[in-house]
Amino acid sequence: MKHENYSFGYDLLRVHAGLLHKLIHRRVTVVGFKNIPKNTPVIFAPNHQNALMDAMAVLLSSPHQPTWLARADLFKNKFISRILYFIKMSPVYRIRDGKDNLGKNDEVFELSIRILKNNKSLAVFPEARHTFKRQSAAHKKAVPRIAFMAEERGNFELGINIVPVGLYYDHYNKWNRELMVTFGEPIKMSDYKAMYQENPGAAAIALRNDIYAKLIPLTIHIKSKTHYEDYETLREIYRDESLKKLPTETKIEHEKQFIAKVENWEAENPEKAAGLFLKTSEYRKLLKKQHLDDRSFSGKPSLIKNIANGLLAGFALPLFLYGWLNFFLGFYLPSMLVRKKIKDKVFWATVEYVLWMILIPLFSLIQWGIVWGLTGNFLVSLIYFFTLPIFGKIALNLNDFYVRFIQQIKIANGGQKITDIKNLRKGIVNLMGNIV
């Protein structure tokens, strides 16, 4: 299969991957869909924070079948290599892959040029590595190099557009997370023709810088290296305290503005900022020690609310158990094993996703067969099969509800440790109020 050709199998797999994507995300918001050009070659340039999940976020939000350029070490296993090739991924070799392999990149560039000349789309992470942080790394030269090589071959008549794509996750590896995909305004290669003809090196640097400048506003970018975790903690408190009821797009804009204000305040008040960061660091440690998260401390405590939630928890328990048991072998067990066996959290979401794509349909079919055999009724078993994802989604939502409910009961029972956390958080919120 040539990557520039349409693949029915790719679209079929995308339907399956899309259903799974909706299952594991609480909400997926796509912004700027109209910015994706039609009938012209496109290079998608997304920020890279969450391994394979970033690629899935882009290709499941776009009508294109983009070819992805990925790090070569993913292709070492022949079986996995075939799968990656089937989903239109091609290896890019780095110094760490051996100097002898760098020559193979010429083939990759030729493939990329061919794809663009055939009016298809390419997807390249301009950072060339994932960060697992709300922090964009410096861009490499791959995107400008490919784009200019293709346009030069086509006498600058291909009309290539580079579309920056901003990706936001409210959490990188929690189930039922929130995702926003923002397609920015396309960068037209024709705008760089004169500069390239005069000075190719300067044009490549200008294009690289422009992609970076257009991409940064589409996502959350925390500049601080030293106090990244403190900024992240402040962002979470601000979100939980003030933004819970806002739509995703509005929420993220407020978060960007908040981070910018904290950055300016830190620059003007370094000593006060150091004191605030000490508090956020201590707060983070206390939460981790008590197995709590900030969400459960937002809002006013209410006995009536806890009683109501307790009743709801009891009534909803059969639904939760039904969904949990039916998805235990295909969903929960693989996830438990991944999080126990794989030390690097960066790859949790990716490995889980790949396993779920295989195991959820496999066990769903097996369970369908068992129900059919036990009931002897095809229609009943068919209804059971098609309602499985519905109850799976209900179980995921209820899982969040139960986790938070248990935490709120723990907080309501109080104790000096909980009081210390509350007082520390209150002090942080008051300081944040002065900043905002």
VEXMARDREN-147833 format. One record per residue (C-alpha): residue number from 1; residue in one letter; z, y, x. Coordinates in steps of 0.001 Angstrom, whole numbers. Example, Ala and Ser with C-alpha at 12.3 -4.5 7.8 and 13.67 -1.06 7.14 Angstrom:
<sites>
pos->1&code->A&c3->7800&c2->-4500&c1->12300 .
pos->2&code->S&c3->7140&c2->-1060&c1->13670 .
</sites>
This chain:
<sites>
pos->1&code->M&c3->0&c2->0&c1->0 .
pos->2&code->K&c3->-984&c2->3409&c1->1345 .
pos->3&code->H&c3->1701&c2->6005&c1->813 .
pos->4&code->E&c3->-736&c2->8564&c1->-537 .
pos->5&code->N&c3->-1790&c2->6231&c1->-3373 .
pos->6&code->Y&c3->-79&c2->6102&c1->-6757 .
pos->7&code->S&c3->2260&c2->3116&c1->-7087 .
pos->8&code->F&c3->3085&c2->1661&c1->-10518 .
pos->9&code->G&c3->5816&c2->-468&c1->-8927 .
pos->10&code->Y&c3->7391&c2->2695&c1->-7479 .
pos->11&code->D&c3->7528&c2->4321&c1->-10927 .
pos->12&code->L&c3->8916&c2->1140&c1->-12475 .
pos->13&code->L&c3->11670&c2->1034&c1->-9868 .
pos->14&code->R&c3->12273&c2->4746&c1->-10440 .
pos->15&code->V&c3->12992&c2->4104&c1->-14131 .
pos->16&code->H&c3->15625&c2->1526&c1->-13179 .
pos->17&code->A&c3->17080&c2->3808&c1->-10473 .
pos->18&code->G&c3->17111&c2->6710&c1->-12944 .
pos->19&code->L&c3->19159&c2->4767&c1->-15509 .
pos->20&code->L&c3->21659&c2->3838&c1->-12814 .
pos->21&code->H&c3->21729&c2->7465&c1->-11644 .
pos->22&code->K&c3->22691&c2->8620&c1->-15142 .
pos->23&code->L&c3->25356&c2->5933&c1->-15341 .
pos->24&code->I&c3->27182&c2->6974&c1->-12165 .
pos->25&code->H&c3->26926&c2->10755&c1->-12684 .
pos->26&code->R&c3->28926&c2->12602&c1->-15297 .
pos->27&code->R&c3->26248&c2->15273&c1->-15426 .
pos->28&code->V&c3->22945&c2->15909&c1->-13633 .
pos->29&code->T&c3->21608&c2->19470&c1->-13837 .
pos->30&code->V&c3->18095&c2->20317&c1->-12629 .
pos->31&code->V&c3->17323&c2->23996&c1->-11996 .
pos->32&code->G&c3->13992&c2->25572&c1->-11034 .
pos->33&code->F&c3->11777&c2->22687&c1->-12155 .
pos->34&code->K&c3->9003&c2->25216&c1->-12790 .
pos->35&code->N&c3->9007&c2->26039&c1->-9065 .
pos->36&code->I&c3->7386&c2->22682&c1->-8234 .
pos->37&code->P&c3->3681&c2->23508&c1->-7742 .
pos->38&code->K&c3->1040&c2->21469&c1->-9531 .
pos->39&code->N&c3->-2233&c2->20130&c1->-8147 .
pos->40&code->T&c3->-1425&c2->21108&c1->-4577 .
pos->41&code->P&c3->192&c2->19350&c1->-1591 .
pos->42&code->V&c3->3973&c2->19813&c1->-1471 .
pos->43&code->I&c3->6641&c2->19324&c1->1186 .
pos->44&code->F&c3->10139&c2->19054&c1->-309 .
pos->45&code->A&c3->12799&c2->20332&c1->2110 .
pos->46&code->P&c3->16304&c2->19499&c1->787 .
pos->47&code->N&c3->19674&c2->20029&c1->2420 .
pos->48&code->H&c3->21216&c2->16752&c1->3588 .
pos->49&code->Q&c3->24856&c2->15931&c1->2816 .
pos->50&code->N&c3->25100&c2->12499&c1->1221 .
pos->51&code->A&c3->22798&c2->9954&c1->2936 .
pos->52&code->L&c3->20380&c2->8100&c1->597 .
pos->53&code->M&c3->21843&c2->9786&c1->-2498 .
pos->54&code->D&c3->20118&c2->13024&c1->-1456 .
pos->55&code->A&c3->16718&c2->11350&c1->-1511 .
pos->56&code->M&c3->17457&c2->9792&c1->-4917 .
pos->57&code->A&c3->18542&c2->13177&c1->-6280 .
pos->58&code->V&c3->15196&c2->14761&c1->-5322 .
pos->59&code->L&c3->12784&c2->11986&c1->-6284 .
pos->60&code->L&c3->14522&c2->11366&c1->-9650 .
pos->61&code->S&c3->14312&c2->15079&c1->-10501 .
pos->62&code->S&c3->10650&c2->15510&c1->-9570 .
pos->63&code->P&c3->7449&c2->14134&c1->-11167 .
pos->64&code->H&c3->6051&c2->13402&c1->-7682 .
pos->65&code->Q&c3->6140&c2->10180&c1->-5673 .
pos->66&code->P&c3->7111&c2->11803&c1->-2370 .
pos->67&code->T&c3->6869&c2->9981&c1->933 .
pos->68&code->W&c3->10112&c2->10333&c1->2862 .
pos->69&code->L&c3->10466&c2->10568&c1->6607 .
pos->70&code->A&c3->13671&c2->8756&c1->7604 .
pos->71&code->R&c3->15497&c2->7881&c1->10830 .
pos->72&code->A&c3->13962&c2->4894&c1->12576 .
pos->73&code->D&c3->17136&c2->2827&c1->12960 .
pos->74&code->L&c3->17076&c2->2146&c1->9207 .
pos->75&code->F&c3->13911&c2->93&c1->9729 .
pos->76&code->K&c3->15273&c2->-2389&c1->12295 .
pos->77&code->N&c3->15687&c2->-5221&c1->9785 .
pos->78&code->K&c3->12263&c2->-6559&c1->8698 .
pos->79&code->F&c3->13365&c2->-7256&c1->5111 .
pos->80&code->I&c3->14907&c2->-3813&c1->4682 .
pos->81&code->S&c3->11891&c2->-2281&c1->6398 .
pos->82&code->R&c3->9593&c2->-3761&c1->3744 .
pos->83&code->I&c3->11775&c2->-2387&c1->954 .
pos->84&code->L&c3->11829&c2->1067&c1->2526 .
pos->85&code->Y&c3->8075&c2->1016&c1->2987 .
pos->86&code->F&c3->7654&c2->-3&c1->-666 .
pos->87&code->I&c3->9638&c2->3063&c1->-1780 .
pos->88&code->K&c3->7417&c2->5227&c1->436 .
pos->89&code->M&c3->9688&c2->5801&c1->3403 .
pos->90&code->S&c3->8372&c2->6029&c1->6942 .
pos->91&code->P&c3->10345&c2->6010&c1->10236 .
pos->92&code->V&c3->10766&c2->9005&c1->12535 .
pos->93&code->Y&c3->11870&c2->8273&c1->16099 .
pos->94&code->R&c3->14439&c2->10319&c1->18026 .
pos->95&code->I&c3->15502&c2->10327&c1->21687 .
pos->96&code->R&c3->18378&c2->8000&c1->20822 .
pos->97&code->D&c3->15818&c2->5450&c1->19566 .
pos->98&code->G&c3->14367&c2->5269&c1->23091 .
pos->99&code->K&c3->11848&c2->7485&c1->24877 .
pos->100&code->D&c3->9272&c2->4709&c1->24691 .
pos->101&code->N&c3->9311&c2->4946&c1->20894 .
pos->102&code->L&c3->8700&c2->8691&c1->20698 .
pos->103&code->G&c3->4949&c2->8095&c1->20958 .
pos->104&code->K&c3->5100&c2->6281&c1->17609 .
pos->105&code->N&c3->5811&c2->9626&c1->15954 .
pos->106&code->D&c3->2127&c2->10463&c1->16409 .
pos->107&code->E&c3->1377&c2->7789&c1->13787 .
pos->108&code->V&c3->4005&c2->9315&c1->11483 .
pos->109&code->F&c3->2481&c2->12775&c1->11844 .
pos->110&code->E&c3->-977&c2->11353&c1->11126 .
pos->111&code->L&c3->394&c2->9664&c1->7986 .
pos->112&code->S&c3->2030&c2->12931&c1->6891 .
pos->113&code->I&c3->-1175&c2->14884&c1->7402 .
pos->114&code->R&c3->-3170&c2->12286&c1->5470 .
pos->115&code->I&c3->-709&c2->12457&c1->2558 .
pos->116&code->L&c3->-953&c2->16249&c1->2381 .
pos->117&code->K&c3->-4748&c2->16244&c1->2714 .
pos->118&code->N&c3->-4833&c2->13884&c1->-275 .
pos->119&code->N&c3->-2939&c2->16457&c1->-2351 .
pos->120&code->K&c3->258&c2->14377&c1->-2460 .
pos->121&code->S&c3->3841&c2->15197&c1->-1566 .
pos->122&code->L&c3->6052&c2->14674&c1->1442 .
pos->123&code->A&c3->9840&c2->15007&c1->1694 .
pos->124&code->V&c3->11619&c2->15843&c1->4948 .
pos->125&code->F&c3->15241&c2->16777&c1->5586 .
pos->126&code->P&c3->14872&c2->19878&c1->7804 .
pos->127&code->E&c3->18376&c2->19323&c1->9255 .
pos->128&code->A&c3->17326&c2->15812&c1->10405 .
pos->129&code->R&c3->20898&c2->14560&c1->9817 .
pos->130&code->H&c3->23434&c2->14488&c1->7036 .
pos->131&code->T&c3->26662&c2->16467&c1->7297 .
pos->132&code->F&c3->28852&c2->15069&c1->4466 .
pos->133&code->K&c3->30056&c2->18653&c1->4126 .
pos->134&code->R&c3->29146&c2->21751&c1->2128 .
pos->135&code->Q&c3->27728&c2->23069&c1->5356 .
pos->136&code->S&c3->24076&c2->23302&c1->6372 .
pos->137&code->A&c3->23226&c2->22319&c1->9941 .
pos->138&code->A&c3->20572&c2->24077&c1->12039 .
pos->139&code->H&c3->17018&c2->23123&c1->11088 .
pos->140&code->K&c3->14755&c2->21139&c1->13385 .
pos->141&code->K&c3->11039&c2->21667&c1->13981 .
pos->142&code->A&c3->9597&c2->18681&c1->12044 .
pos->143&code->V&c3->8683&c2->20500&c1->8808 .
pos->144&code->P&c3->6857&c2->23430&c1->10460 .
pos->145&code->R&c3->5108&c2->21087&c1->12891 .
pos->146&code->I&c3->3782&c2->18802&c1->10142 .
pos->147&code->A&c3->2805&c2->21680&c1->7856 .
pos->148&code->F&c3->907&c2->23615&c1->10544 .
pos->149&code->M&c3->-814&c2->20492&c1->11908 .
pos->150&code->A&c3->-2057&c2->19614&c1->8426 .
pos->151&code->E&c3->-3226&c2->23142&c1->7626 .
pos->152&code->E&c3->-4947&c2->23483&c1->11022 .
pos->153&code->R&c3->-6847&c2->20247&c1->10363 .
pos->154&code->G&c3->-7849&c2->21601&c1->6948 .
pos->155&code->N&c3->-8808&c2->25081&c1->8198 .
pos->156&code->F&c3->-5834&c2->26499&c1->6254 .
pos->157&code->E&c3->-7494&c2->25561&c1->2968 .
pos->158&code->L&c3->-5077&c2->22806&c1->1857 .
pos->159&code->G&c3->-2723&c2->25249&c1->123 .
pos->160&code->I&c3->454&c2->23454&c1->1213 .
pos->161&code->N&c3->3661&c2->24640&c1->-449 .
pos->162&code->I&c3->7114&c2->23976&c1->1013 .
pos->163&code->V&c3->9774&c2->23716&c1->-1701 .
pos->164&code->P&c3->13387&c2->24158&c1->-519 .
pos->165&code->V&c3->15770&c2->21992&c1->-2553 .
pos->166&code->G&c3->19490&c2->22695&c1->-2852 .
pos->167&code->L&c3->21788&c2->19762&c1->-3641 .
pos->168&code->Y&c3->25339&c2->20109&c1->-4926 .
pos->169&code->Y&c3->27862&c2->17327&c1->-5632 .
pos->170&code->D&c3->31319&c2->18071&c1->-6998 .
pos->171&code->H&c3->32358&c2->15036&c1->-4944 .
pos->172&code->Y&c3->30350&c2->12890&c1->-2549 .
pos->173&code->N&c3->31581&c2->9405&c1->-3422 .
pos->174&code->K&c3->33680&c2->9488&c1->-6598 .
pos->175&code->W&c3->32238&c2->7713&c1->-9616 .
pos->176&code->N&c3->31156&c2->9862&c1->-12521 .
pos->177&code->R&c3->30507&c2->12833&c1->-10256 .
pos->178&code->E&c3->28543&c2->15961&c1->-11065 .
pos->179&code->L&c3->25204&c2->16764&c1->-9409 .
pos->180&code->M&c3->22965&c2->19808&c1->-9455 .
pos->181&code->V&c3->19448&c2->19847&c1->-7999 .
pos->182&code->T&c3->17909&c2->23295&c1->-7484 .
pos->183&code->F&c3->14215&c2->23667&c1->-6643 .
pos->184&code->G&c3->13687&c2->27011&c1->-4935 .
pos->185&code->E&c3->10605&c2->29210&c1->-4946 .
pos->186&code->P&c3->7821&c2->27595&c1->-2889 .
pos->187&code->I&c3->6956&c2->28912&c1->556 .
pos->188&code->K&c3->3181&c2->29212&c1->898 .
pos->189&code->M&c3->1680&c2->28153&c1->4205 .
pos->190&code->S&c3->-1205&c2->30568&c1->3680 .
pos->191&code->D&c3->1264&c2->33416&c1->4315 .
pos->192&code->Y&c3->1654&c2->32210&c1->7916 .
pos->193&code->K&c3->-2043&c2->31775&c1->8752 .
pos->194&code->A&c3->-2520&c2->35034&c1->10683 .
pos->195&code->M&c3->731&c2->34638&c1->12601 .
pos->196&code->Y&c3->-107&c2->31039&c1->13529 .
pos->197&code->Q&c3->-3581&c2->31929&c1->14773 .
pos->198&code->E&c3->-2087&c2->34647&c1->16962 .
pos->199&code->N&c3->1018&c2->32774&c1->18201 .
pos->200&code->P&c3->1632&c2->29180&c1->16978 .
pos->201&code->G&c3->5108&c2->28973&c1->18543 .
pos->202&code->A&c3->6333&c2->32166&c1->16915 .
pos->203&code->A&c3->4883&c2->31096&c1->13566 .
pos->204&code->A&c3->6713&c2->27735&c1->13721 .
pos->205&code->I&c3->10032&c2->29480&c1->14490 .
pos->206&code->A&c3->9463&c2->32016&c1->11701 .
pos->207&code->L&c3->8689&c2->29275&c1->9184 .
pos->208&code->R&c3->11721&c2->27226&c1->10240 .
pos->209&code->N&c3->13957&c2->30276&c1->9849 .
pos->210&code->D&c3->12465&c2->31155&c1->6472 .
pos->211&code->I&c3->13049&c2->27647&c1->5119 .
pos->212&code->Y&c3->16682&c2->27880&c1->6239 .
pos->213&code->A&c3->17086&c2->31346&c1->4708 .
pos->214&code->K&c3->15579&c2->30203&c1->1381 .
pos->215&code->L&c3->17617&c2->26987&c1->1284 .
pos->216&code->I&c3->21098&c2->28413&c1->1968 .
pos->217&code->P&c3->21365&c2->30333&c1->-1375 .
pos->218&code->L&c3->20474&c2->27162&c1->-3310 .
pos->219&code->T&c3->23635&c2->25311&c1->-2345 .
pos->220&code->I&c3->27202&c2->25961&c1->-1236 .
pos->221&code->H&c3->27427&c2->26760&c1->2459 .
pos->222&code->I&c3->30865&c2->27113&c1->4048 .
pos->223&code->K&c3->30353&c2->28786&c1->7422 .
pos->224&code->S&c3->33743&c2->28138&c1->8983 .
pos->225&code->K&c3->33934&c2->25191&c1->11389 .
pos->226&code->T&c3->37624&c2->25618&c1->12216 .
pos->227&code->H&c3->38902&c2->25965&c1->8646 .
pos->228&code->Y&c3->36278&c2->24037&c1->6681 .
pos->229&code->E&c3->38849&c2->21792&c1->4944 .
pos->230&code->D&c3->40945&c2->24829&c1->3996 .
pos->231&code->Y&c3->37940&c2->26547&c1->2415 .
pos->232&code->E&c3->37154&c2->23352&c1->542 .
pos->233&code->T&c3->40733&c2->23161&c1->-747 .
pos->234&code->L&c3->40612&c2->26792&c1->-1873 .
pos->235&code->R&c3->37268&c2->26179&c1->-3575 .
pos->236&code->E&c3->38713&c2->23208&c1->-5489 .
pos->237&code->I&c3->41767&c2->25180&c1->-6616 .
pos->238&code->Y&c3->39574&c2->28100&c1->-7714 .
pos->239&code->R&c3->37262&c2->25724&c1->-9623 .
pos->240&code->D&c3->40118&c2->23906&c1->-11351 .
pos->241&code->E&c3->41996&c2->27129&c1->-12128 .
pos->242&code->S&c3->39170&c2->29354&c1->-13374 .
pos->243&code->L&c3->35835&c2->27582&c1->-13834 .
pos->244&code->K&c3->36453&c2->24335&c1->-15729 .
pos->245&code->K&c3->34710&c2->25337&c1->-18963 .
pos->246&code->L&c3->31656&c2->26957&c1->-17385 .
pos->247&code->P&c3->28233&c2->25239&c1->-17157 .
pos->248&code->T&c3->27392&c2->23754&c1->-13760 .
pos->249&code->E&c3->24897&c2->26415&c1->-12681 .
pos->250&code->T&c3->27278&c2->29304&c1->-13506 .
pos->251&code->K&c3->30211&c2->27468&c1->-11929 .
pos->252&code->I&c3->28408&c2->27077&c1->-8606 .
pos->253&code->E&c3->27400&c2->30737&c1->-8519 .
pos->254&code->H&c3->31048&c2->31726&c1->-8991 .
pos->255&code->E&c3->32071&c2->29307&c1->-6216 .
pos->256&code->K&c3->29532&c2->30891&c1->-3827 .
pos->257&code->Q&c3->30846&c2->34367&c1->-4611 .
pos->258&code->F&c3->34431&c2->33196&c1->-4136 .
pos->259&code->I&c3->33706&c2->31644&c1->-733 .
pos->260&code->A&c3->31919&c2->34827&c1->391 .
pos->261&code->K&c3->34961&c2->36912&c1->-617 .
pos->262&code->V&c3->37334&c2->34610&c1->1282 .
pos->263&code->E&c3->35078&c2->34787&c1->4368 .
pos->264&code->N&c3->35061&c2->38593&c1->4259 .
pos->265&code->W&c3->38830&c2->38666&c1->3683 .
pos->266&code->E&c3->39413&c2->36310&c1->6626 .
pos->267&code->A&c3->37321&c2->38547&c1->8900 .
pos->268&code->E&c3->39319&c2->41633&c1->7871 .
pos->269&code->N&c3->42756&c2->39915&c1->7751 .
pos->270&code->P&c3->42835&c2->37153&c1->10378 .
pos->271&code->E&c3->46656&c2->36927&c1->10504 .
pos->272&code->K&c3->47066&c2->36713&c1->6724 .
pos->273&code->A&c3->44219&c2->34190&c1->6595 .
pos->274&code->A&c3->45966&c2->32026&c1->9188 .
pos->275&code->G&c3->49063&c2->32000&c1->6958 .
pos->276&code->L&c3->47002&c2->31048&c1->3896 .
pos->277&code->F&c3->45281&c2->28239&c1->5763 .
pos->278&code->L&c3->48655&c2->26832&c1->6830 .
pos->279&code->K&c3->49618&c2->26674&c1->3158 .
pos->280&code->T&c3->46363&c2->24997&c1->2102 .
pos->281&code->S&c3->46708&c2->22445&c1->4901 .
pos->282&code->E&c3->50265&c2->21606&c1->3819 .
pos->283&code->Y&c3->49176&c2->21430&c1->163 .
pos->284&code->R&c3->46386&c2->19013&c1->1035 .
pos->285&code->K&c3->48809&c2->16756&c1->2955 .
pos->286&code->L&c3->51316&c2->16690&c1->89 .
pos->287&code->L&c3->48628&c2->15799&c1->-2462 .
pos->288&code->K&c3->47403&c2->12946&c1->-296 .
pos->289&code->K&c3->50928&c2->11654&c1->266 .
pos->290&code->Q&c3->51667&c2->11610&c1->-3476 .
pos->291&code->H&c3->48198&c2->10217&c1->-4397 .
pos->292&code->L&c3->47445&c2->13237&c1->-6564 .
pos->293&code->D&c3->44529&c2->15652&c1->-6860 .
pos->294&code->D&c3->44407&c2->19341&c1->-7691 .
pos->295&code->R&c3->42884&c2->18891&c1->-11161 .
pos->296&code->S&c3->46167&c2->17530&c1->-12521 .
pos->297&code->F&c3->48037&c2->20699&c1->-11521 .
pos->298&code->S&c3->45637&c2->23072&c1->-13301 .
pos->299&code->G&c3->46592&c2->24330&c1->-16749 .
pos->300&code->K&c3->50033&c2->24581&c1->-18322 .
pos->301&code->P&c3->52077&c2->21369&c1->-18726 .
pos->302&code->S&c3->52549&c2->20364&c1->-22356 .
pos->303&code->L&c3->54704&c2->17621&c1->-23859 .
pos->304&code->I&c3->52589&c2->17590&c1->-27019 .
pos->305&code->K&c3->49406&c2->17220&c1->-24956 .
pos->306&code->N&c3->50904&c2->14336&c1->-22963 .
pos->307&code->I&c3->51965&c2->12570&c1->-26195 .
pos->308&code->A&c3->48471&c2->13072&c1->-27671 .
pos->309&code->N&c3->46856&c2->11769&c1->-24479 .
pos->310&code->G&c3->49205&c2->8796&c1->-24527 .
pos->311&code->L&c3->48125&c2->7892&c1->-28060 .
pos->312&code->L&c3->44467&c2->8339&c1->-27111 .
pos->313&code->A&c3->44990&c2->6160&c1->-24032 .
pos->314&code->G&c3->46379&c2->3379&c1->-26220 .
pos->315&code->F&c3->43587&c2->3566&c1->-28799 .
pos->316&code->A&c3->40862&c2->3718&c1->-26115 .
pos->317&code->L&c3->42240&c2->849&c1->-24017 .
pos->318&code->P&c3->40190&c2->-1917&c1->-25763 .
pos->319&code->L&c3->36967&c2->72&c1->-25169 .
pos->320&code->F&c3->37872&c2->622&c1->-21532 .
pos->321&code->L&c3->38750&c2->-3044&c1->-20931 .
pos->322&code->Y&c3->35563&c2->-4229&c1->-22641 .
pos->323&code->G&c3->33374&c2->-1980&c1->-20486 .
pos->324&code->W&c3->35395&c2->-2647&c1->-17325 .
pos->325&code->L&c3->35324&c2->-6444&c1->-17696 .
pos->326&code->N&c3->31595&c2->-6536&c1->-18471 .
pos->327&code->F&c3->30826&c2->-4428&c1->-15401 .
pos->328&code->F&c3->33436&c2->-5904&c1->-13074 .
pos->329&code->L&c3->31135&c2->-8272&c1->-11152 .
pos->330&code->G&c3->28116&c2->-5950&c1->-10978 .
pos->331&code->F&c3->29821&c2->-2584&c1->-10532 .
pos->332&code->Y&c3->33548&c2->-2490&c1->-9788 .
pos->333&code->L&c3->33872&c2->-5488&c1->-7446 .
pos->334&code->P&c3->30987&c2->-4422&c1->-5123 .
pos->335&code->S&c3->32432&c2->-913&c1->-4984 .
pos->336&code->M&c3->35905&c2->-2212&c1->-4128 .
pos->337&code->L&c3->34450&c2->-4338&c1->-1305 .
pos->338&code->V&c3->32330&c2->-1484&c1->85 .
pos->339&code->R&c3->35313&c2->878&c1->218 .
pos->340&code->K&c3->37445&c2->-1771&c1->1877 .
pos->341&code->K&c3->34937&c2->-3056&c1->4436 .
pos->342&code->I&c3->33010&c2->104&c1->5385 .
pos->343&code->K&c3->35146&c2->2543&c1->7344 .
pos->344&code->D&c3->32673&c2->5451&c1->7300 .
pos->345&code->K&c3->32924&c2->7181&c1->3892 .
pos->346&code->V&c3->29543&c2->8814&c1->4477 .
pos->347&code->F&c3->27823&c2->5558&c1->3525 .
pos->348&code->W&c3->30001&c2->4492&c1->594 .
pos->349&code->A&c3->27834&c2->6026&c1->-2141 .
pos->350&code->T&c3->24592&c2->4816&c1->-541 .
pos->351&code->V&c3->25624&c2->1180&c1->-48 .
pos->352&code->E&c3->27197&c2->1066&c1->-3517 .
pos->353&code->Y&c3->24013&c2->2408&c1->-5086 .
pos->354&code->V&c3->21801&c2->-194&c1->-3398 .
pos->355&code->L&c3->24156&c2->-3022&c1->-4413 .
pos->356&code->W&c3->24386&c2->-1761&c1->-7978 .
pos->357&code->M&c3->20596&c2->-1623&c1->-8312 .
pos->358&code->I&c3->20491&c2->-5351&c1->-7554 .
pos->359&code->L&c3->23744&c2->-6679&c1->-8994 .
pos->360&code->I&c3->24092&c2->-4781&c1->-12295 .
pos->361&code->P&c3->20804&c2->-6080&c1->-13790 .
pos->362&code->L&c3->21428&c2->-9539&c1->-12287 .
pos->363&code->F&c3->24886&c2->-9960&c1->-13825 .
pos->364&code->S&c3->23793&c2->-8279&c1->-17073 .
pos->365&code->L&c3->21072&c2->-10915&c1->-17469 .
pos->366&code->I&c3->23500&c2->-13728&c1->-16600 .
pos->367&code->Q&c3->26052&c2->-12413&c1->-19117 .
pos->368&code->W&c3->23315&c2->-12071&c1->-21750 .
pos->369&code->G&c3->22399&c2->-15718&c1->-21218 .
pos->370&code->I&c3->26049&c2->-16775&c1->-21500 .
pos->371&code->V&c3->26538&c2->-14828&c1->-24753 .
pos->372&code->W&c3->23301&c2->-16246&c1->-26150 .
pos->373&code->G&c3->24415&c2->-19771&c1->-25252 .
pos->374&code->L&c3->27902&c2->-19321&c1->-26720 .
pos->375&code->T&c3->26788&c2->-17661&c1->-29969 .
pos->376&code->G&c3->23447&c2->-19399&c1->-30423 .
pos->377&code->N&c3->22257&c2->-16096&c1->-31903 .
pos->378&code->F&c3->19457&c2->-14324&c1->-30039 .
pos->379&code->L&c3->19808&c2->-11048&c1->-31982 .
pos->380&code->V&c3->23550&c2->-10796&c1->-31322 .
pos->381&code->S&c3->23035&c2->-11490&c1->-27621 .
pos->382&code->L&c3->20229&c2->-8906&c1->-27467 .
pos->383&code->I&c3->22452&c2->-6245&c1->-29060 .
pos->384&code->Y&c3->25159&c2->-7167&c1->-26559 .
pos->385&code->F&c3->22693&c2->-6782&c1->-23662 .
pos->386&code->F&c3->21367&c2->-3348&c1->-24692 .
pos->387&code->T&c3->24830&c2->-1939&c1->-25417 .
pos->388&code->L&c3->26168&c2->-2938&c1->-21979 .
pos->389&code->P&c3->25222&c2->351&c1->-20243 .
pos->390&code->I&c3->26725&c2->2338&c1->-23146 .
pos->391&code->F&c3->30095&c2->643&c1->-22782 .
pos->392&code->G&c3->29789&c2->860&c1->-19002 .
pos->393&code->K&c3->29430&c2->4641&c1->-19266 .
pos->394&code->I&c3->32361&c2->4824&c1->-21686 .
pos->395&code->A&c3->34476&c2->2828&c1->-19218 .
pos->396&code->L&c3->33592&c2->5219&c1->-16375 .
pos->397&code->N&c3->34556&c2->8247&c1->-18468 .
pos->398&code->L&c3->37780&c2->6589&c1->-19575 .
pos->399&code->N&c3->38532&c2->5636&c1->-15965 .
pos->400&code->D&c3->38607&c2->9369&c1->-15121 .
pos->401&code->F&c3->40761&c2->10029&c1->-18175 .
pos->402&code->Y&c3->43301&c2->7325&c1->-17260 .
pos->403&code->V&c3->43529&c2->8434&c1->-13622 .
pos->404&code->R&c3->44242&c2->11998&c1->-14665 .
pos->405&code->F&c3->46634&c2->10944&c1->-17454 .
pos->406&code->I&c3->48690&c2->8820&c1->-15043 .
pos->407&code->Q&c3->48832&c2->11721&c1->-12591 .
pos->408&code->Q&c3->49952&c2->14130&c1->-15318 .
pos->409&code->I&c3->52754&c2->11744&c1->-16380 .
pos->410&code->K&c3->53825&c2->11516&c1->-12740 .
pos->411&code->I&c3->53874&c2->15312&c1->-12510 .
pos->412&code->A&c3->55725&c2->15642&c1->-15848 .
pos->413&code->N&c3->58484&c2->13350&c1->-14572 .
pos->414&code->G&c3->59005&c2->15962&c1->-11878 .
pos->415&code->G&c3->61280&c2->15478&c1->-8931 .
pos->416&code->Q&c3->61749&c2->17736&c1->-5931 .
pos->417&code->K&c3->58525&c2->16616&c1->-4246 .
pos->418&code->I&c3->56449&c2->17563&c1->-7299 .
pos->419&code->T&c3->58304&c2->20873&c1->-7580 .
pos->420&code->D&c3->57498&c2->21627&c1->-3938 .
pos->421&code->I&c3->53802&c2->20977&c1->-4566 .
pos->422&code->K&c3->53809&c2->23189&c1->-7667 .
pos->423&code->N&c3->55510&c2->26051&c1->-5851 .
pos->424&code->L&c3->53148&c2->25770&c1->-2888 .
pos->425&code->R&c3->50111&c2->25782&c1->-5177 .
pos->426&code->K&c3->51473&c2->28769&c1->-7110 .
pos->427&code->G&c3->51819&c2->30698&c1->-3854 .
pos->428&code->I&c3->48239&c2->29855&c1->-2878 .
pos->429&code->V&c3->46917&c2->30892&c1->-6317 .
pos->430&code->N&c3->48732&c2->34224&c1->-6080 .
pos->431&code->L&c3->47176&c2->34909&c1->-2648 .
pos->432&code->M&c3->43754&c2->33926&c1->-3998 .
pos->433&code->G&c3->44224&c2->36387&c1->-6844 .
pos->434&code->N&c3->44652&c2->39190&c1->-4301 .
pos->435&code->I&c3->41475&c2->38122&c1->-2490 .
pos->436&code->V&c3->39331&c2->37860&c1->-5619 .
</sites>
